[in-house]
């Protein structure tokens, strides 16, 4: 009888060990699934931000150096010089209003660079140009939200100083 009881005890211990291993494996799988869901939600949250301030600053810098189809005797005029022409109510060589050319050009650049809409991360944008505390141009497209990134650039051609700012609104 003693030998029979020892055999049963060995089987009970083996069964318990197997049950504990299965339980441990289930816990590990459960924790791995939870970590996977957390990782997915974390990565989705990063995509919503969409833009960074350095992107907007680069956009402003590149806009200022964009050559327009408004010409003077030296050729096409860059936007930064066209802003001062607009501020002084000057015309292009072909007699177009410099402010009209400035507005058309900036609308075209902003629309191509910052596509917005309900199915996009960008919901809208706002561009303002102020010279000597007077607003020269203000463009607003799309929806303004509480979340935005923006940048501003100051520059001067004596005696005028100009401030150009841009904000991109997102979810």
Buried (B, 14 or more C-beta within 10 A) or exposed (E): EEEEEEEEEEEEEEEEEEEEEEEEEEEEEEEEEEEEEEEEEEEEEEEEEBBEEEBBBEBBEEBBEBBBEBBBEEEBBBBBBBBBBBBEEBBBEEEBBBBEBBBBBBBEBBEEBBEBEEEEBBBBBBBBBBBEEEEBBEBEBBEBEEEBBBBBBEEEEEEEEBBBBBBBBBE
